[in-house]
Amino acid sequence: MIRHVSTALTAIALTVTLAACGQQSQEAADKAKASASKAADSAATATKDAATAASAAAKDATDATKDAASKAADATKDADASKDAAAKASDAAKKANEAAKEAPKK
């Protein structure tokens, strides 16, 4: 009879121990799940921030390219105007030179 009581007490002790271990395992699994969820949220936030930064950088690069193209077009216009002015000055110099040559003849 004492043997049956001892066996029963051992079985109860093992059951309580296993239940406690099971509960600790469940708590550990819940903590791991919460940590994984936080890590996923952090990764999503980092990805969103990186996408926002990349978008801003692309916009800045586009704006800079647009400004550079505009300045290049302005420089081309200025160069064309300078070329036209130089051509007109050359024509005027030729005409003045011809007039100077003709003046003594008159």
TORSE-438955 format. One record per atom (N, C-alpha, C): residue number from 1; z, y, x; residue in one letter. Coordinates in nm, 4 decimals, decimal comma, always signed. Example, Ala and Ser with C-alpha at 12.3 -4.5 7.8 and 13.67 -1.06 7.14 Angstrom:
<node seq="1" c3="+0,7800" c2="-0,5690" c1="+1,3190" type="A"/>
<node seq="1" c3="+0,7800" c2="-0,4500" c1="+1,2300" type="A"/>
<node seq="1" c3="+0,7800" c2="-0,3300" c1="+1,3200" type="A"/>
<node seq="2" c3="+0,7080" c2="-0,2250" c1="+1,2850" type="S"/>
<node seq="2" c3="+0,7140" c2="-0,1060" c1="+1,3670" type="S"/>
<node seq="2" c3="+0,7870" c2="+0,0030" c1="+1,2900" type="S"/>
This chain:
<node seq="1" c3="+0,0000" c2="-0,1168" c1="+0,0811" type="M"/>
<node seq="1" c3="+0,0000" c2="+0,0000" c1="+0,0000" type="M"/>
<node seq="1" c3="+0,0000" c2="+0,1257" c1="+0,0873" type="M"/>
<node seq="2" c3="+0,0824" c2="+0,1243" c1="+0,1928" type="I"/>
<node seq="2" c3="+0,0867" c2="+0,2380" c1="+0,2832" type="I"/>
<node seq="2" c3="-0,0508" c2="+0,2548" c1="+0,3471" type="I"/>
<node seq="3" c3="-0,1156" c2="+0,1445" c1="+0,3723" type="R"/>
<node seq="3" c3="-0,2487" c2="+0,1500" c1="+0,4325" type="R"/>
<node seq="3" c3="-0,3450" c2="+0,2185" c1="+0,3371" type="R"/>
<node seq="4" c3="-0,3380" c2="+0,1881" c1="+0,2064" type="H"/>
<node seq="4" c3="-0,4257" c2="+0,2508" c1="+0,1079" type="H"/>
<node seq="4" c3="-0,3974" c2="+0,4010" c1="+0,0975" type="H"/>
<node seq="5" c3="-0,2706" c2="+0,4392" c1="+0,1037" type="V"/>
<node seq="5" c3="-0,2326" c2="+0,5797" c1="+0,0966" type="V"/>
<node seq="5" c3="-0,2830" c2="+0,6510" c1="+0,2215" type="V"/>
<node seq="6" c3="-0,2665" c2="+0,5883" c1="+0,3355" type="S"/>
<node seq="6" c3="-0,3135" c2="+0,6465" c1="+0,4611" type="S"/>
<node seq="6" c3="-0,4651" c2="+0,6622" c1="+0,4580" type="S"/>
<node seq="7" c3="-0,5359" c2="+0,5644" c1="+0,4094" type="T"/>
<node seq="7" c3="-0,6824" c2="+0,5712" c1="+0,3997" type="T"/>
<node seq="7" c3="-0,7229" c2="+0,6812" c1="+0,3029" type="T"/>
<node seq="8" c3="-0,6528" c2="+0,6900" c1="+0,1919" type="A"/>
<node seq="8" c3="-0,6850" c2="+0,7934" c1="+0,0939" type="A"/>
<node seq="8" c3="-0,6599" c2="+0,9322" c1="+0,1521" type="A"/>
<node seq="9" c3="-0,5478" c2="+0,9489" c1="+0,2228" type="L"/>
<node seq="9" c3="-0,5184" c2="+1,0777" c1="+0,2847" type="L"/>
<node seq="9" c3="-0,6218" c2="+1,1129" c1="+0,3924" type="L"/>
<node seq="10" c3="-0,6639" c2="+1,0145" c1="+0,4676" type="T"/>
<node seq="10" c3="-0,7672" c2="+1,0363" c1="+0,5693" type="T"/>
<node seq="10" c3="-0,8981" c2="+1,0778" c1="+0,5032" type="T"/>
<node seq="11" c3="-0,9316" c2="+1,0097" c1="+0,3940" type="A"/>
<node seq="11" c3="-1,0543" c2="+1,0430" c1="+0,3224" type="A"/>
<node seq="11" c3="-1,0484" c2="+1,1843" c1="+0,2664" type="A"/>
<node seq="12" c3="-0,9336" c2="+1,2237" c1="+0,2138" type="I"/>
<node seq="12" c3="-0,9169" c2="+1,3596" c1="+0,1605" type="I"/>
<node seq="12" c3="-0,9278" c2="+1,4614" c1="+0,2735" type="I"/>
<node seq="13" c3="-0,8643" c2="+1,4322" c1="+0,3871" type="A"/>
<node seq="13" c3="-0,8700" c2="+1,5233" c1="+0,5017" type="A"/>
<node seq="13" c3="-1,0130" c2="+1,5382" c1="+0,5510" type="A"/>
<node seq="14" c3="-1,0867" c2="+1,4272" c1="+0,5569" type="L"/>
<node seq="14" c3="-1,2268" c2="+1,4339" c1="+0,6002" type="L"/>
<node seq="14" c3="-1,3106" c2="+1,5126" c1="+0,4993" type="L"/>
<node seq="15" c3="-1,2856" c2="+1,4947" c1="+0,3737" type="T"/>
<node seq="15" c3="-1,3605" c2="+1,5656" c1="+0,2699" type="T"/>
<node seq="15" c3="-1,3359" c2="+1,7162" c1="+0,2798" type="T"/>
<node seq="16" c3="-1,2101" c2="+1,7540" c1="+0,2981" type="V"/>
<node seq="16" c3="-1,1768" c2="+1,8963" c1="+0,3118" type="V"/>
<node seq="16" c3="-1,2416" c2="+1,9532" c1="+0,4377" type="V"/>
<node seq="17" c3="-1,2360" c2="+1,8783" c1="+0,5475" type="T"/>
<node seq="17" c3="-1,2963" c2="+1,9232" c1="+0,6733" type="T"/>
<node seq="17" c3="-1,4465" c2="+1,9404" c1="+0,6591" type="T"/>
<node seq="18" c3="-1,5114" c2="+1,8409" c1="+0,5992" type="L"/>
<node seq="18" c3="-1,6570" c2="+1,8503" c1="+0,5797" type="L"/>
<node seq="18" c3="-1,6926" c2="+1,9652" c1="+0,4857" type="L"/>
<node seq="19" c3="-1,6127" c2="+1,9849" c1="+0,3834" type="A"/>
<node seq="19" c3="-1,6382" c2="+2,0962" c1="+0,2910" type="A"/>
<node seq="19" c3="-1,6262" c2="+2,2294" c1="+0,3653" type="A"/>
<node seq="20" c3="-1,5242" c2="+2,2416" c1="+0,4497" type="A"/>
<node seq="20" c3="-1,5063" c2="+2,3646" c1="+0,5273" type="A"/>
<node seq="20" c3="-1,6230" c2="+2,3860" c1="+0,6235" type="A"/>
<node seq="21" c3="-1,6671" c2="+2,2783" c1="+0,6867" type="C"/>
<node seq="21" c3="-1,7819" c2="+2,2886" c1="+0,7782" type="C"/>
<node seq="21" c3="-1,9072" c2="+2,3265" c1="+0,7009" type="C"/>
<node seq="22" c3="-1,9225" c2="+2,2684" c1="+0,5835" type="G"/>
<node seq="22" c3="-2,0384" c2="+2,3013" c1="+0,4997" type="G"/>
<node seq="22" c3="-2,0377" c2="+2,4471" c1="+0,4591" type="G"/>
<node seq="23" c3="-1,9188" c2="+2,4974" c1="+0,4254" type="Q"/>
<node seq="23" c3="-1,9064" c2="+2,6374" c1="+0,3869" type="Q"/>
<node seq="23" c3="-1,9371" c2="+2,7278" c1="+0,5057" type="Q"/>
<node seq="24" c3="-1,8881" c2="+2,6929" c1="+0,6239" type="Q"/>
<node seq="24" c3="-1,9168" c2="+2,7714" c1="+0,7439" type="Q"/>
<node seq="24" c3="-2,0659" c2="+2,7672" c1="+0,7761" type="Q"/>
<node seq="25" c3="-2,1260" c2="+2,6519" c1="+0,7567" type="S"/>
<node seq="25" c3="-2,2698" c2="+2,6400" c1="+0,7811" type="S"/>
<node seq="25" c3="-2,3473" c2="+2,7287" c1="+0,6846" type="S"/>
<node seq="26" c3="-2,3051" c2="+2,7310" c1="+0,5603" type="Q"/>
<node seq="26" c3="-2,3721" c2="+2,8152" c1="+0,4603" type="Q"/>
<node seq="26" c3="-2,3550" c2="+2,9632" c1="+0,4948" type="Q"/>
<node seq="27" c3="-2,2338" c2="+3,0011" c1="+0,5384" type="E"/>
<node seq="27" c3="-2,2105" c2="+3,1401" c1="+0,5782" type="E"/>
<node seq="27" c3="-2,2971" c2="+3,1774" c1="+0,6980" type="E"/>
<node seq="28" c3="-2,3073" c2="+3,0853" c1="+0,7934" type="A"/>
<node seq="28" c3="-2,3913" c2="+3,1114" c1="+0,9112" type="A"/>
<node seq="28" c3="-2,5376" c2="+3,1247" c1="+0,8699" type="A"/>
<node seq="29" c3="-2,5806" c2="+3,0389" c1="+0,7769" type="A"/>
<node seq="29" c3="-2,7190" c2="+3,0467" c1="+0,7292" type="A"/>
<node seq="29" c3="-2,7430" c2="+3,1781" c1="+0,6553" type="A"/>
<node seq="30" c3="-2,6461" c2="+3,2219" c1="+0,5756" type="D"/>
<node seq="30" c3="-2,6590" c2="+3,3497" c1="+0,5050" type="D"/>
<node seq="30" c3="-2,6656" c2="+3,4674" c1="+0,6021" type="D"/>
<node seq="31" c3="-2,5817" c2="+3,4621" c1="+0,7064" type="K"/>
<node seq="31" c3="-2,5851" c2="+3,5684" c1="+0,8080" type="K"/>
<node seq="31" c3="-2,7187" c2="+3,5699" c1="+0,8818" type="K"/>
<node seq="32" c3="-2,7703" c2="+3,4525" c1="+0,9132" type="A"/>
<node seq="32" c3="-2,8997" c2="+3,4437" c1="+0,9816" type="A"/>
<node seq="32" c3="-3,0108" c2="+3,4993" c1="+0,8926" type="A"/>
<node seq="33" c3="-3,0026" c2="+3,4673" c1="+0,7639" type="K"/>
<node seq="33" c3="-3,1031" c2="+3,5175" c1="+0,6694" type="K"/>
<node seq="33" c3="-3,0961" c2="+3,6696" c1="+0,6605" type="K"/>
<node seq="34" c3="-2,9748" c2="+3,7246" c1="+0,6542" type="A"/>
<node seq="34" c3="-2,9591" c2="+3,8696" c1="+0,6486" type="A"/>
<node seq="34" c3="-3,0113" c2="+3,9358" c1="+0,7757" type="A"/>
<node seq="35" c3="-2,9832" c2="+3,8743" c1="+0,8898" type="S"/>
<node seq="35" c3="-3,0327" c2="+3,9290" c1="+1,0169" type="S"/>
<node seq="35" c3="-3,1849" c2="+3,9247" c1="+1,0224" type="S"/>
<node seq="36" c3="-3,2425" c2="+3,8163" c1="+0,9753" type="A"/>
<node seq="36" c3="-3,3893" c2="+3,8051" c1="+0,9745" type="A"/>
<node seq="36" c3="-3,4503" c2="+3,9093" c1="+0,8818" type="A"/>
<node seq="37" c3="-3,3848" c2="+3,9331" c1="+0,7692" type="S"/>
<node seq="37" c3="-3,4340" c2="+4,0349" c1="+0,6759" type="S"/>
<node seq="37" c3="-3,4288" c2="+4,1737" c1="+0,7380" type="S"/>
<node seq="38" c3="-3,3180" c2="+4,2045" c1="+0,8075" type="K"/>
<node seq="38" c3="-3,3066" c2="+4,3339" c1="+0,8745" type="K"/>
<node seq="38" c3="-3,4115" c2="+4,3487" c1="+0,9841" type="K"/>
<node seq="39" c3="-3,4350" c2="+4,2405" c1="+1,0578" type="A"/>
<node seq="39" c3="-3,5365" c2="+4,2447" c1="+1,1639" type="A"/>
<node seq="39" c3="-3,6752" c2="+4,2677" c1="+1,1043" type="A"/>
<node seq="40" c3="-3,7033" c2="+4,2031" c1="+0,9925" type="A"/>
<node seq="40" c3="-3,8339" c2="+4,2219" c1="+0,9269" type="A"/>
<node seq="40" c3="-3,8481" c2="+4,3655" c1="+0,8771" type="A"/>
<node seq="41" c3="-3,7405" c2="+4,4216" c1="+0,8213" type="D"/>
<node seq="41" c3="-3,7448" c2="+4,5610" c1="+0,7761" type="D"/>
<node seq="41" c3="-3,7676" c2="+4,6559" c1="+0,8934" type="D"/>
<node seq="42" c3="-3,6995" c2="+4,6297" c1="+1,0048" type="S"/>
<node seq="42" c3="-3,7173" c2="+4,7133" c1="+1,1237" type="S"/>
<node seq="42" c3="-3,8597" c2="+4,7040" c1="+1,1765" type="S"/>
<node seq="43" c3="-3,9141" c2="+4,5830" c1="+1,1771" type="A"/>
<node seq="43" c3="-4,0523" c2="+4,5648" c1="+1,2239" type="A"/>
<node seq="43" c3="-4,1498" c2="+4,6375" c1="+1,1321" type="A"/>
<node seq="44" c3="-4,1255" c2="+4,6305" c1="+1,0013" type="A"/>
<node seq="44" c3="-4,2133" c2="+4,7004" c1="+0,9067" type="A"/>
<node seq="44" c3="-4,2057" c2="+4,8511" c1="+0,9271" type="A"/>
<node seq="45" c3="-4,0852" c2="+4,9012" c1="+0,9490" type="T"/>
<node seq="45" c3="-4,0690" c2="+5,0449" c1="+0,9727" type="T"/>
<node seq="45" c3="-4,1378" c2="+5,0865" c1="+1,1024" type="T"/>
<node seq="46" c3="-4,1211" c2="+5,0068" c1="+1,2060" type="A"/>
<node seq="46" c3="-4,1854" c2="+5,0378" c1="+1,3343" type="A"/>
<node seq="46" c3="-4,3376" c2="+5,0365" c1="+1,3203" type="A"/>
<node seq="47" c3="-4,3892" c2="+4,9396" c1="+1,2459" type="T"/>
<node seq="47" c3="-4,5339" c2="+4,9319" c1="+1,2249" type="T"/>
<node seq="47" c3="-4,5841" c2="+5,0537" c1="+1,1485" type="T"/>
<node seq="48" c3="-4,5085" c2="+5,0931" c1="+1,0468" type="K"/>
<node seq="48" c3="-4,5464" c2="+5,2116" c1="+0,9682" type="K"/>
<node seq="48" c3="-4,5443" c2="+5,3365" c1="+1,0555" type="K"/>
<node seq="49" c3="-4,4391" c2="+5,3505" c1="+1,1368" type="D"/>
<node seq="49" c3="-4,4290" c2="+5,4664" c1="+1,2257" type="D"/>
<node seq="49" c3="-4,5432" c2="+5,4691" c1="+1,3269" type="D"/>
<node seq="50" c3="-4,5770" c2="+5,3516" c1="+1,3803" type="A"/>
<node seq="50" c3="-4,6875" c2="+5,3435" c1="+1,4770" type="A"/>
<node seq="50" c3="-4,8202" c2="+5,3802" c1="+1,4098" type="A"/>
<node seq="51" c3="-4,8396" c2="+5,3353" c1="+1,2870" type="A"/>
<node seq="51" c3="-4,9626" c2="+5,3692" c1="+1,2154" type="A"/>
<node seq="51" c3="-4,9709" c2="+5,5188" c1="+1,1873" type="A"/>
<node seq="52" c3="-4,8576" c2="+5,5780" c1="+1,1519" type="T"/>
<node seq="52" c3="-4,8543" c2="+5,7224" c1="+1,1278" type="T"/>
<node seq="52" c3="-4,8858" c2="+5,7992" c1="+1,2561" type="T"/>
<node seq="53" c3="-4,8268" c2="+5,7563" c1="+1,3666" type="A"/>
<node seq="53" c3="-4,8523" c2="+5,8223" c1="+1,4952" type="A"/>
<node seq="53" c3="-4,9985" c2="+5,8062" c1="+1,5369" type="A"/>
<node seq="54" c3="-5,0545" c2="+5,6874" c1="+1,5162" type="A"/>
<node seq="54" c3="-5,1949" c2="+5,6639" c1="+1,5517" type="A"/>
<node seq="54" c3="-5,2871" c2="+5,7507" c1="+1,4665" type="A"/>
<node seq="55" c3="-5,2537" c2="+5,7632" c1="+1,3395" type="S"/>
<node seq="55" c3="-5,3337" c2="+5,8471" c1="+1,2503" type="S"/>
<node seq="55" c3="-5,3289" c2="+5,9933" c1="+1,2939" type="S"/>
<node seq="56" c3="-5,2095" c2="+6,0398" c1="+1,3285" type="A"/>
<node seq="56" c3="-5,1956" c2="+6,1785" c1="+1,3751" type="A"/>
<node seq="56" c3="-5,2719" c2="+6,2009" c1="+1,5048" type="A"/>
<node seq="57" c3="-5,2645" c2="+6,1039" c1="+1,5952" type="A"/>
<node seq="57" c3="-5,3369" c2="+6,1157" c1="+1,7221" type="A"/>
<node seq="57" c3="-5,4881" c2="+6,1175" c1="+1,6984" type="A"/>
<node seq="58" c3="-5,5350" c2="+6,0342" c1="+1,6062" type="A"/>
<node seq="58" c3="-5,6784" c2="+6,0317" c1="+1,5748" type="A"/>
<node seq="58" c3="-5,7226" c2="+6,1646" c1="+1,5143" type="A"/>
<node seq="59" c3="-5,6391" c2="+6,2215" c1="+1,4267" type="K"/>
<node seq="59" c3="-5,6716" c2="+6,3511" c1="+1,3666" type="K"/>
<node seq="59" c3="-5,6764" c2="+6,4590" c1="+1,4736" type="K"/>
<node seq="60" c3="-5,5779" c2="+6,4585" c1="+1,5639" type="D"/>
<node seq="60" c3="-5,5764" c2="+6,5566" c1="+1,6719" type="D"/>
<node seq="60" c3="-5,6998" c2="+6,5438" c1="+1,7606" type="D"/>
<node seq="61" c3="-5,7371" c2="+6,4189" c1="+1,7905" type="A"/>
<node seq="61" c3="-5,8559" c2="+6,3968" c1="+1,8739" type="A"/>
<node seq="61" c3="-5,9817" c2="+6,4444" c1="+1,8020" type="A"/>
<node seq="62" c3="-5,9890" c2="+6,4189" c1="+1,6716" type="T"/>
<node seq="62" c3="-6,1045" c2="+6,4640" c1="+1,5930" type="T"/>
<node seq="62" c3="-6,1118" c2="+6,6156" c1="+1,5920" type="T"/>
<node seq="63" c3="-5,9965" c2="+6,6799" c1="+1,5714" type="D"/>
<node seq="63" c3="-5,9936" c2="+6,8270" c1="+1,5713" type="D"/>
<node seq="63" c3="-6,0346" c2="+6,8832" c1="+1,7069" type="D"/>
<node seq="64" c3="-5,9857" c2="+6,8221" c1="+1,8138" type="A"/>
<node seq="64" c3="-6,0197" c2="+6,8688" c1="+1,9488" type="A"/>
<node seq="64" c3="-6,1699" c2="+6,8516" c1="+1,9751" type="A"/>
<node seq="65" c3="-6,2251" c2="+6,7401" c1="+1,9319" type="T"/>
<node seq="65" c3="-6,3684" c2="+6,7163" c1="+1,9497" type="T"/>
<node seq="65" c3="-6,4502" c2="+6,8179" c1="+1,8712" type="T"/>
<node seq="66" c3="-6,4051" c2="+6,8448" c1="+1,7491" type="K"/>
<node seq="66" c3="-6,4741" c2="+6,9430" c1="+1,6640" type="K"/>
<node seq="66" c3="-6,4704" c2="+7,0812" c1="+1,7292" type="K"/>
<node seq="67" c3="-6,3532" c2="+7,1192" c1="+1,7819" type="D"/>
<node seq="67" c3="-6,3410" c2="+7,2490" c1="+1,8495" type="D"/>
<node seq="67" c3="-6,4304" c2="+7,2559" c1="+1,9735" type="D"/>
<node seq="68" c3="-6,4330" c2="+7,1485" c1="+2,0495" type="A"/>
<node seq="68" c3="-6,5159" c2="+7,1458" c1="+2,1703" type="A"/>
<node seq="68" c3="-6,6640" c2="+7,1572" c1="+2,1344" type="A"/>
<node seq="69" c3="-6,7045" c2="+7,0887" c1="+2,0288" type="A"/>
<node seq="69" c3="-6,8451" c2="+7,0957" c1="+1,9863" type="A"/>
<node seq="69" c3="-6,8800" c2="+7,2377" c1="+1,9408" type="A"/>
<node seq="70" c3="-6,7886" c2="+7,3009" c1="+1,8695" type="S"/>
<node seq="70" c3="-6,8112" c2="+7,4382" c1="+1,8240" type="S"/>
<node seq="70" c3="-6,8240" c2="+7,5336" c1="+1,9423" type="S"/>
<node seq="71" c3="-6,7351" c2="+7,5162" c1="+2,0415" type="K"/>
<node seq="71" c3="-6,7403" c2="+7,6028" c1="+2,1597" type="K"/>
<node seq="71" c3="-6,8680" c2="+7,5782" c1="+2,2404" type="K"/>
<node seq="72" c3="-6,9112" c2="+7,4530" c1="+2,2457" type="A"/>
<node seq="72" c3="-7,0360" c2="+7,4227" c1="+2,3165" type="A"/>
<node seq="72" c3="-7,1543" c2="+7,4870" c1="+2,2450" type="A"/>
<node seq="73" c3="-7,1536" c2="+7,4831" c1="+2,1122" type="A"/>
<node seq="73" c3="-7,2611" c2="+7,5473" c1="+2,0353" type="A"/>
<node seq="73" c3="-7,2611" c2="+7,6981" c1="+2,0584" type="A"/>
<node seq="74" c3="-7,1402" c2="+7,7577" c1="+2,0608" type="D"/>
<node seq="74" c3="-7,1310" c2="+7,9021" c1="+2,0876" type="D"/>
<node seq="74" c3="-7,1820" c2="+7,9346" c1="+2,2275" type="D"/>
<node seq="75" c3="-7,1473" c2="+7,8517" c1="+2,3244" type="A"/>
<node seq="75" c3="-7,1932" c2="+7,8743" c1="+2,4617" type="A"/>
<node seq="75" c3="-7,3458" c2="+7,8631" c1="+2,4700" type="A"/>
<node seq="76" c3="-7,4012" c2="+7,7678" c1="+2,3962" type="T"/>
<node seq="76" c3="-7,5480" c2="+7,7524" c1="+2,3940" type="T"/>
<node seq="76" c3="-7,6134" c2="+7,8765" c1="+2,3342" type="T"/>
<node seq="77" c3="-7,5539" c2="+7,9287" c1="+2,2258" type="K"/>
<node seq="77" c3="-7,6073" c2="+8,0508" c1="+2,1644" type="K"/>
<node seq="77" c3="-7,5991" c2="+8,1675" c1="+2,2622" type="K"/>
<node seq="78" c3="-7,4844" c2="+8,1765" c1="+2,3316" type="D"/>
<node seq="78" c3="-7,4685" c2="+8,2842" c1="+2,4303" type="D"/>
<node seq="78" c3="-7,5698" c2="+8,2707" c1="+2,5435" type="D"/>
<node seq="79" c3="-7,5933" c2="+8,1468" c1="+2,5867" type="A"/>
<node seq="79" c3="-7,6912" c2="+8,1238" c1="+2,6937" type="A"/>
<node seq="79" c3="-7,8313" c2="+8,1608" c1="+2,6465" type="A"/>
<node seq="80" c3="-7,8628" c2="+8,1259" c1="+2,5205" type="D"/>
<node seq="80" c3="-7,9943" c2="+8,1630" c1="+2,4658" type="D"/>
<node seq="80" c3="-8,0079" c2="+8,3145" c1="+2,4564" type="D"/>
<node seq="81" c3="-7,9003" c2="+8,3819" c1="+2,4148" type="A"/>
<node seq="81" c3="-7,9038" c2="+8,5279" c1="+2,4061" type="A"/>
<node seq="81" c3="-7,9200" c2="+8,5889" c1="+2,5444" type="A"/>
<node seq="82" c3="-7,8520" c2="+8,5341" c1="+2,6434" type="S"/>
<node seq="82" c3="-7,8645" c2="+8,5844" c1="+2,7811" type="S"/>
<node seq="82" c3="-8,0061" c2="+8,5620" c1="+2,8328" type="S"/>
<node seq="83" c3="-8,0609" c2="+8,4466" c1="+2,8007" type="K"/>
<node seq="83" c3="-8,1978" c2="+8,4165" c1="+2,8439" type="K"/>
<node seq="83" c3="-8,2961" c2="+8,5141" c1="+2,7800" type="K"/>
<node seq="84" c3="-8,2780" c2="+8,5399" c1="+2,6502" type="D"/>
<node seq="84" c3="-8,3651" c2="+8,6349" c1="+2,5814" type="D"/>
<node seq="84" c3="-8,3501" c2="+8,7742" c1="+2,6402" type="D"/>
<node seq="85" c3="-8,2275" c2="+8,8156" c1="+2,6680" type="A"/>
<node seq="85" c3="-8,2040" c2="+8,9480" c1="+2,7265" type="A"/>
<node seq="85" c3="-8,2674" c2="+8,9564" c1="+2,8651" type="A"/>
<node seq="86" c3="-8,2566" c2="+8,8505" c1="+2,9428" type="A"/>
<node seq="86" c3="-8,3169" c2="+8,8499" c1="+3,0763" type="A"/>
<node seq="86" c3="-8,4692" c2="+8,8590" c1="+3,0661" type="A"/>
<node seq="87" c3="-8,5261" c2="+8,7867" c1="+2,9703" type="A"/>
<node seq="87" c3="-8,6718" c2="+8,7920" c1="+2,9519" type="A"/>
<node seq="87" c3="-8,7154" c2="+8,9332" c1="+2,9120" type="A"/>
<node seq="88" c3="-8,6405" c2="+8,9960" c1="+2,8217" type="K"/>
<node seq="88" c3="-8,6747" c2="+9,1323" c1="+2,7791" type="K"/>
<node seq="88" c3="-8,6591" c2="+9,2307" c1="+2,8945" type="K"/>
<node seq="89" c3="-8,5545" c2="+9,2126" c1="+2,9740" type="A"/>
<node seq="89" c3="-8,5343" c2="+9,3003" c1="+3,0892" type="A"/>
<node seq="89" c3="-8,6479" c2="+9,2830" c1="+3,1894" type="A"/>
<node seq="90" c3="-8,6906" c2="+9,1586" c1="+3,2077" type="S"/>
<node seq="90" c3="-8,8024" c2="+9,1324" c1="+3,2990" type="S"/>
<node seq="90" c3="-8,9302" c2="+9,1977" c1="+3,2488" type="S"/>
<node seq="91" c3="-8,9545" c2="+9,1849" c1="+3,1176" type="D"/>
<node seq="91" c3="-9,0737" c2="+9,2492" c1="+3,0591" type="D"/>
<node seq="91" c3="-9,0665" c2="+9,4007" c1="+3,0745" type="D"/>
<node seq="92" c3="-8,9471" c2="+9,4558" c1="+3,0509" type="A"/>
<node seq="92" c3="-8,9308" c2="+9,6013" c1="+3,0650" type="A"/>
<node seq="92" c3="-8,9532" c2="+9,6440" c1="+3,2096" type="A"/>
<node seq="93" c3="-8,9048" c2="+9,5642" c1="+3,3032" type="A"/>
<node seq="93" c3="-8,9237" c2="+9,5971" c1="+3,4455" type="A"/>
<node seq="93" c3="-9,0714" c2="+9,5916" c1="+3,4821" type="A"/>
<node seq="94" c3="-9,1407" c2="+9,4913" c1="+3,4281" type="K"/>
<node seq="94" c3="-9,2850" c2="+9,4815" c1="+3,4555" type="K"/>
<node seq="94" c3="-9,3579" c2="+9,6025" c1="+3,3993" type="K"/>
<node seq="95" c3="-9,3225" c2="+9,6399" c1="+3,2774" type="K"/>
<node seq="95" c3="-9,3876" c2="+9,7556" c1="+3,2153" type="K"/>
<node seq="95" c3="-9,3557" c2="+9,8831" c1="+3,2931" type="K"/>
<node seq="96" c3="-9,2314" c2="+9,8962" c1="+3,3376" type="A"/>
<node seq="96" c3="-9,1933" c2="+10,0137" c1="+3,4154" type="A"/>
<node seq="96" c3="-9,2677" c2="+10,0155" c1="+3,5478" type="A"/>
<node seq="97" c3="-9,2828" c2="+9,9009" c1="+3,6093" type="N"/>
<node seq="97" c3="-9,3552" c2="+9,8903" c1="+3,7355" type="N"/>
<node seq="97" c3="-9,5011" c2="+9,9272" c1="+3,7162" type="N"/>
<node seq="98" c3="-9,5602" c2="+9,8767" c1="+3,6071" type="E"/>
<node seq="98" c3="-9,6998" c2="+9,9101" c1="+3,5788" type="E"/>
<node seq="98" c3="-9,7148" c2="+10,0598" c1="+3,5499" type="E"/>
<node seq="99" c3="-9,6201" c2="+10,1146" c1="+3,4773" type="A"/>
<node seq="99" c3="-9,6256" c2="+10,2578" c1="+3,4454" type="A"/>
<node seq="99" c3="-9,6118" c2="+10,3396" c1="+3,5733" type="A"/>
<node seq="100" c3="-9,5267" c2="+10,2922" c1="+3,6641" type="A"/>
<node seq="100" c3="-9,5087" c2="+10,3628" c1="+3,7904" type="A"/>
<node seq="100" c3="-9,6376" c2="+10,3588" c1="+3,8722" type="A"/>
<node seq="101" c3="-9,7085" c2="+10,2470" c1="+3,8665" type="K"/>
<node seq="101" c3="-9,8345" c2="+10,2366" c1="+3,9394" type="K"/>
<node seq="101" c3="-9,9403" c2="+10,3263" c1="+3,8793" type="K"/>
<node seq="102" c3="-9,9393" c2="+10,3382" c1="+3,7491" type="E"/>
<node seq="102" c3="-10,0385" c2="+10,4195" c1="+3,6773" type="E"/>
<node seq="102" c3="-10,0101" c2="+10,5690" c1="+3,6880" type="E"/>
<node seq="103" c3="-9,8887" c2="+10,6078" c1="+3,7080" type="A"/>
<node seq="103" c3="-9,8507" c2="+10,7490" c1="+3,7087" type="A"/>
<node seq="103" c3="-9,9221" c2="+10,8281" c1="+3,8182" type="A"/>
<node seq="104" c3="-9,9331" c2="+10,7781" c1="+3,9396" type="P"/>
<node seq="104" c3="-10,0022" c2="+10,8579" c1="+4,0410" type="P"/>
<node seq="104" c3="-10,1505" c2="+10,8746" c1="+4,0120" type="P"/>
<node seq="105" c3="-10,2058" c2="+10,7824" c1="+3,9362" type="K"/>
<node seq="105" c3="-10,3487" c2="+10,7913" c1="+3,9063" type="K"/>
<node seq="105" c3="-10,3797" c2="+10,9030" c1="+3,8099" type="K"/>
<node seq="106" c3="-10,2871" c2="+10,9460" c1="+3,7342" type="K"/>
<node seq="106" c3="-10,3122" c2="+11,0484" c1="+3,6327" type="K"/>
<node seq="106" c3="-10,2987" c2="+11,1838" c1="+3,6846" type="K"/>
